[in-house]
Protein backbone atom coordinates (compact mmCIF):
# COMPACT_ATOMS: atom_id res chain seq x y z
CA UNK A 1 0.00 0.00 0.00
CA UNK A 2 1.56 3.28 -1.09
CA UNK A 3 1.78 5.92 1.58
CA UNK A 4 2.10 9.58 0.67
CA UNK A 5 2.52 12.50 2.97
CA UNK A 6 -0.01 12.92 5.68
CA UNK A 7 -3.69 12.52 5.60
CA UNK A 8 -6.30 11.82 8.37
CA UNK A 9 -9.87 10.28 8.46
CA UNK A 10 -12.88 12.50 8.58
CA UNK A 11 -16.51 12.77 7.71
CA UNK A 12 -18.09 16.18 7.89
CA UNK A 13 -21.29 18.10 7.31
CA UNK A 14 -21.14 22.23 6.26
CA UNK A 15 -18.92 24.83 4.72
CA UNK A 16 -17.88 25.71 6.98
CA UNK A 17 -16.36 23.83 9.51
CA UNK A 18 -13.22 25.53 8.45
CA UNK A 19 -14.72 28.96 8.01
CA UNK A 20 -13.75 31.91 10.11
CA UNK A 21 -17.29 32.55 11.27
CA UNK A 22 -18.55 30.98 14.48
CA UNK A 23 -20.04 27.63 13.47
CA UNK A 24 -22.15 25.21 15.46
CA UNK A 25 -19.87 22.27 16.19
CA UNK A 26 -20.20 18.85 17.78
CA UNK A 27 -17.09 16.80 18.56
CA UNK A 28 -17.19 13.08 19.34
CA UNK A 29 -14.55 10.43 20.03
CA UNK A 30 -14.93 6.63 19.96
CA UNK A 31 -12.51 4.03 21.34
CA UNK A 32 -12.98 0.89 19.21
CA UNK A 33 -9.93 -1.07 20.35
CA UNK A 34 -10.30 -4.30 22.30
CA UNK A 35 -6.69 -4.42 23.49
CA UNK A 36 -5.71 -0.86 24.29
CA UNK A 37 -3.18 1.46 22.66
CA UNK A 38 0.14 0.61 24.30
CA UNK A 39 1.41 -1.15 21.15
CA UNK A 40 0.91 1.86 18.88
CA UNK A 41 4.13 3.82 18.80
CA UNK A 42 4.51 4.74 15.13
CA UNK A 43 2.09 5.92 12.48
CA UNK A 44 1.73 7.05 8.88
CA UNK A 45 -0.93 8.88 6.92
CA UNK A 46 -3.13 7.43 4.22
CA UNK A 47 -4.25 9.63 1.32
CA UNK A 48 -7.87 10.16 0.48
CA UNK A 49 -9.05 10.01 -3.14
CA UNK A 50 -12.09 12.12 -2.35
CA UNK A 51 -12.22 15.45 -4.18
CA UNK A 52 -15.88 16.33 -3.53
CA UNK A 53 -15.00 19.34 -1.40
CA UNK A 54 -12.30 20.79 -3.66
CA UNK A 55 -14.67 23.34 -5.21
CA UNK A 56 -14.59 25.06 -1.84
CA UNK A 57 -11.12 24.38 -0.49
CA UNK A 58 -7.63 23.91 -1.87
CA UNK A 59 -7.15 20.19 -1.13
CA UNK A 60 -3.36 20.27 -1.18
CA UNK A 61 -3.17 23.24 1.15
CA UNK A 62 -5.82 21.89 3.50
CA UNK A 63 -4.11 18.50 3.80
CA UNK A 64 -0.78 20.19 4.51
CA UNK A 65 -2.34 22.19 7.33
CA UNK A 66 -4.13 19.15 8.73
CA UNK A 67 -1.04 16.93 8.60
CA UNK A 68 1.11 19.53 10.34
CA UNK A 69 -1.46 19.91 13.11
CA UNK A 70 -1.89 16.13 13.44
CA UNK A 71 1.85 15.49 13.71
CA UNK A 72 2.01 18.06 16.49
CA UNK A 73 -0.85 16.43 18.43
CA UNK A 74 0.50 12.89 18.00
CA UNK A 75 4.04 13.93 19.00
CA UNK A 76 2.64 15.23 22.27
CA UNK A 77 1.32 11.74 22.88
CA UNK A 78 4.66 10.06 22.28
CA UNK A 79 3.96 8.75 18.78
CA UNK A 80 6.42 9.05 15.89
CA UNK A 81 5.84 9.38 12.17
CA UNK A 82 7.25 6.28 10.40
CA UNK A 83 6.28 5.72 6.78
CA UNK A 84 8.31 2.49 6.53
CA UNK A 85 6.96 0.42 9.43
CA UNK A 86 3.94 2.16 10.99
CA UNK A 87 1.92 0.47 13.73
CA UNK A 88 -1.18 2.33 12.56
CA UNK A 89 -2.50 4.60 9.86
CA UNK A 90 -4.46 7.82 10.12
CA UNK A 91 -6.85 8.80 7.35
CA UNK A 92 -9.52 11.39 6.90
CA UNK A 93 -12.80 11.90 5.09
CA UNK A 94 -14.49 15.24 4.57
CA UNK A 95 -18.10 15.72 3.49
CA UNK A 96 -19.66 19.13 2.92
CA UNK A 97 -23.24 19.80 1.84
CA UNK A 98 -25.17 22.96 1.04
CA UNK A 99 -28.42 23.54 2.90
CA UNK A 100 -30.99 26.31 3.04
CA UNK A 101 -33.01 27.74 5.91
CA UNK A 102 -36.09 29.78 5.10
CA UNK A 103 -37.67 32.18 7.58
CA UNK A 104 -40.51 34.62 7.07
CA UNK A 105 -41.29 37.83 8.88
CA UNK A 106 -45.03 38.39 9.03
CA UNK A 107 -46.69 41.74 9.45
CA UNK A 108 -50.49 41.83 9.68
CA UNK A 109 -52.06 45.30 9.53
CA UNK A 110 -55.72 46.33 9.78
CA UNK A 111 -56.62 49.33 7.65
CA UNK A 112 -60.22 50.43 8.17
CA UNK A 113 -60.00 52.89 5.31
CA UNK A 114 -59.76 50.11 2.75
CA UNK A 115 -62.51 47.99 4.29
CA UNK A 116 -66.16 48.51 3.52
CA UNK A 117 -68.32 45.52 4.40
CA UNK A 118 -70.82 44.46 1.78
CA UNK A 119 -74.39 43.79 2.82
CA UNK A 120 -75.99 40.54 1.65
CA UNK A 121 -79.67 41.40 1.27
CA UNK A 122 -80.73 37.75 1.03
CA UNK A 123 -78.87 36.59 4.12
CA UNK A 124 -79.28 39.89 5.97
CA UNK A 125 -75.63 39.84 7.05
CA UNK A 126 -72.49 41.76 6.35
CA UNK A 127 -69.90 39.92 4.28
CA UNK A 128 -66.33 40.54 3.22
CA UNK A 129 -65.85 41.79 -0.29
CA UNK A 130 -63.46 39.73 -2.37
CA UNK A 131 -61.79 42.93 -3.58
CA UNK A 132 -62.00 44.87 -0.35
CA UNK A 133 -60.26 42.97 2.43
CA UNK A 134 -59.97 44.30 5.98
CA UNK A 135 -56.50 42.92 6.48
CA UNK A 136 -53.39 43.68 4.46
CA UNK A 137 -50.32 41.46 4.68
CA UNK A 138 -46.74 42.36 4.16
CA UNK A 139 -44.06 39.74 4.62
CA UNK A 140 -40.47 39.03 3.72
CA UNK A 141 -38.77 35.69 3.09
CA UNK A 142 -35.24 35.29 4.37
CA UNK A 143 -33.25 32.47 2.79
CA UNK A 144 -29.91 31.67 4.43
CA UNK A 145 -27.39 29.52 2.57
CA UNK A 146 -25.64 27.22 5.00
CA UNK A 147 -22.91 24.65 4.81
CA UNK A 148 -23.16 21.48 6.86
CA UNK A 149 -20.15 19.24 7.13
CA UNK A 150 -18.65 16.21 8.83
CA UNK A 151 -14.97 15.57 9.42
CA UNK A 152 -13.86 12.12 10.58
CA UNK A 153 -10.39 11.04 11.60
CA UNK A 154 -9.81 7.28 11.76
CA UNK A 155 -6.94 5.41 13.35
CA UNK A 156 -6.49 2.07 11.60
CA UNK A 157 -4.51 -0.90 12.93
CA UNK A 158 -1.90 -1.76 10.29
CA UNK A 159 -2.01 -5.54 10.80
CA UNK A 160 -5.73 -5.97 11.42
CA UNK A 161 -6.90 -3.33 8.96
CA UNK A 162 -9.58 -2.27 11.44
CA UNK A 163 -10.47 1.13 12.84
CA UNK A 164 -9.42 1.24 16.50
CA UNK A 165 -10.18 4.89 17.21
CA UNK A 166 -12.40 7.48 15.55
CA UNK A 167 -12.94 11.18 16.07
CA UNK A 168 -15.75 13.05 14.36
CA UNK A 169 -16.73 16.66 13.95
CA UNK A 170 -20.11 17.83 12.72
CA UNK A 171 -20.69 21.48 12.05
CA UNK A 172 -22.91 24.08 10.43
CA UNK A 173 -22.22 27.67 9.48
CA UNK A 174 -23.08 30.32 6.94
CA UNK A 175 -21.68 29.69 3.50
CA UNK A 176 -18.25 31.10 2.87
CA UNK A 177 -15.54 30.54 0.32
CA UNK A 178 -12.72 31.71 2.53
CA UNK A 179 -9.84 29.29 2.79
CA UNK A 180 -9.23 27.82 6.26
CA UNK A 181 -6.56 29.57 8.26
CA UNK A 182 -3.75 27.68 10.03
CA UNK A 183 -5.11 28.78 13.41
CA UNK A 184 -8.59 27.45 12.56
CA UNK A 185 -7.25 24.09 11.38
CA UNK A 186 -5.00 23.79 14.45
CA UNK A 187 -8.00 24.47 16.69
CA UNK A 188 -10.11 21.81 14.99
CA UNK A 189 -7.42 19.10 14.97
CA UNK A 190 -6.54 19.86 18.59
CA UNK A 191 -10.15 19.37 19.66
CA UNK A 192 -10.48 16.20 17.61
CA UNK A 193 -7.42 14.66 19.28
CA UNK A 194 -8.32 15.95 22.73
CA UNK A 195 -9.79 12.59 23.78
CA UNK A 196 -7.20 10.48 22.04
CA UNK A 197 -6.67 7.47 24.38
CA UNK A 198 -3.67 7.41 26.63
CA UNK A 199 -1.28 4.53 26.13
WOGI-V399976 format. One line per field, one symbol per residue. phi: phi as a letter, one per 30 degrees, with the letter a starting at -180 (. if undefined). Layout:
phi = ???
This chain:
phi = .dccdfaccbbbccecdcddddddbbcbbbccdccjbddccbabccdcddbdcddcbdedddddddddddedddddcicbdbddbddaccbbbbbbbcbbbcbbccbcbcbddccbdccdddcibdbdddcbddbccbbbdcccccccbbcbccccddddicdcabbbbcbbaddacddddedddeddddddcdcdddd
